[in-house]
């Protein structure tokens, strides 16, 4: 059974809904197109020239971003357009399960990305020992761990589902009706899924930056240089993940105080911000990885040539057809003139 809170108290006005609809459409299209290009570039064309272990994790992150777009962004977008939940009860359960699952997996995979990069930099003399098959195993474990909480949450859910007009998507029941045990379990979820992984991302990112600083200092002293490409990519991915999830995580802390009348607006904005990193990964790779940028530029060139060729053919065909019609008209006029003579 799906209940809902009061639309008059928590619903968004038309202007607000239009704003979030435009935002989610941009997120959805950017993710589906951008992450598909990432998968195509890495799987078929080997267009990202980084360590194979890291590239494989990037592939899994791209899959996770697509899953987030389909399980969170798309249902929320439909609900904003309809101003209510119209997808039915079965899709509501699928939506909330995949939503929690994909968010966890995305955070965990970024933890693996930053941690593995730090380990490669600090403790491995040669990165050739980090193979793609090892990354697939690690990511497989991550996907499996991400399944545990949503499965338990749905299995022991006794409060039904709630369509929230604060977030315009499905949540687990009404929090005020939770037992003390359920509230404690929810707090464990927040710490395990958000705080601890985000803390790991922060610490490993700081470790990578510290290594980069020390390496640059040593390189200047010896007249050498530092290979920065993979470092900048990983650090930027981590920074945008933190931008996406830290505001929501901070407001979930017991010490955070927000005025009750402002709480729905902040909660809505911060939950929508959780999708920000889904948009940015494609552009991060585009600006920080020259080989990927060359691949995209070549792809755009091929598409442009194809479109231009198709348009030119259409113009030529139209011009030819018009010429044929003109010739026919001239022939008819000449025939009429000859008949009059």
DARA-V669666 format. One line per field, one symbol per residue. phi: phi as a letter, one per 20 degrees, with the letter a starting at -180 (. if undefined). psi: psi as a letter, one per 40 degrees, with the letter a starting at -180 (. if undefined). A space follows every 10 residues. Layout:
phi=???
psi=???
//
This chain:
phi=.ddbefffed fdffffffgf ffffffffff fffffffgff feeedledec ggffffffff ffffffffff edffffffff femaecenff ffffffffff ffffffffff gfffffffff feccfcfffe efffffffff ffgfffffff fffffdfcdm dceeffdlbe celdffefff ffffffffgf ffedffffff ffffffffff ffffffffff femebdfegf ffffffgfff ffffdfgfff fffgffdcgg feggffffff fffgeffffe ggffffedcg ffffffffff ffffffffff ffffffffff ffffffffff ffffffffff f
psi=hhiiahddde iiiddddddd dddddddddd dddddddddd ddddefehga hddddddddd dddddddddd dddddddddd defiheeidd dddddddddd dddddddddd dddddddddd ddehdheeeg iddddddddd dddddedddd dddddeheea ihhhedefah ihahdeeiid dddddddddd dddcdddddd dddddddddd dddddddddd deeaihhedd dddddddddd dddddddddd eeidehhhhd dedddddddd dddeeddddd ddddddeehd dddddddddd dddddddddd dddddddddd dddddddddd dddddddddd .
//
